[in-house]
Structures are given as structure tokens and as C-alpha cells.
Amino acid sequence: MNLKTLYFLLFLILPILSFSQTKGRIVYRIASEQPVSDEEESKRKEFVEFLNYMSEIRDSIPFNLDFDKQESVFYVDTETNVGLSDKQGYDAIIKSFNSYYRNEDAKTVIEKIIAERTYLVESKTTDIIWNITNEQKMIGNYTCIKATTNVSGYTATRGVFNKTVEAWFAPSIALPLGPKNYGGLPGLIMELTDMKFTYYVNSMNLEPDFDLEVKKPTRGKTISREDYYEMQPRISRENLKEFIGG
């Protein structure tokens, strides 16, 4: 039996296996790509040092993936950041990350974005189409398999663009979940690289002895991802002064 056939069979039995653990918490951390500078120019060095300082704070913040039956939510854990909340830049970093609600039955994902107002950006779990490769590696004690997907992204300077996201999932942990809005693989995503951020599993609690409640977000303006991108401002050479207050 080749790997493609094996993956197909895993997808067939996934609904049976996926929530054999009906409740739990996966904790992720981020490893950021840190910029470097060989330039002598002092302002550039100061800027790079500031970015690295922000990366150190970001990489120390845990993200919780809580799941219960067919629902899950991925969010920044602000309760256990002892010693971080007083650091300069902490609040800005926390606000830069959104939460993601996922429902396997309804095949829906809701990204909650808090900006000038709260938006509930809806998409389908089936929007992400994975290409499962033959590559394998060990992550901790788990044999993981590489998968990739091409999805749309957005920045103010680039607008909408296509990006490749890389995931390593563990078939032995039968949960079709992962960080952010990524999931749907026949195993838990142990490591995921999305542009300059790599999310990795820091700890797992598949038998929690604490209260764990997954709630669908309801407060906010419901909008599609395409419409949300369309309404975002663009930074160009022509309007740059507007954004820097000049």
C-alpha cells in the first residue's frame, strides 16, 4: 500500500477517529524569523534590534487550541503571560493576533478580528486544499508528514496575494486540527509555517481536569474574507503620506 492510498483511507476513517478524544487543549508557541543587519547605519541597526525585541516577546506568548466534540477555538492565552504584560510592545503584539472558531459539522471557520470594530470573517473548512507529500520527519516522539496548501493573504502594501503554507501533521494523533484556521488533515498539525511565523506544539492536554468551553463568536459584523480584504486600505507611493501623517 503506497502513501497516497494510506492517506485516502485515513481521510475515510477520520470522522470516526478525529474526536475519539472529545475534549482537550493543545498549546502552541511561535518561532519568528528574526531580521539581521550587517549595515553600519545606526538607525537601521536600532530598527532591527527593536524588531528582534518584539520577536522575543511574541515567541514567549502561548496560544491555546481548545476543542470539544466538533468545535474548536484557537486564541492567544493572556492568562499565563506572567512577566510579559508589562513589557513595551506587549499590547500591540496581543492585538495583532486574531482568534479562530472552527466547526467540523458545519464546515465553517470564523476569524474574529478586532480593529476599529469587531469583524467575524467567515470561510469554509473546505477552502483549504492540502497536498500531502511523501516527506516525513520526527517532531518529538511523533512521526510527522509534510503537507502544503496555497491560500490568499493580505497586507496593506501588497494587497491580496497568494502564499504557500507548510504543515507537518502527526497521523498518530487523530485530531484534524491545527493553529489559526488550518486543519482538515488526518492528524494534528504539530508544526505550521505561515510566512515568517512557525507555530509549533509546546504541550498537549488530552484529558483536561479543568473547565473548558468552546463558544462560537456572535458579536461583530459577519463578512466574507473576500469582502473583508476588499474594504481594507492600501498603502501605495501615492498615498503613503496619508498613512505616516505627512
Secondary structure by P-SEA (a helix, b strand, c coil): ccaaaaaaaaaaaccccccccccbbbbbbbbcbbbbbccccaaaaaaaaaaaaaaaaaaabbbbbccccccbbbbbbcccccccccccaaaaaaaabbbbbbbccccbbbbbbbccbbbbbbbbccccccccccbbbbccccbbbbbbbbbbbbcccccbbbbbbbbbbbccccccccccccccccccccccccccbbbbbcccccccccbbbbbcccccccccaaaaaaabbbbccccccccccc
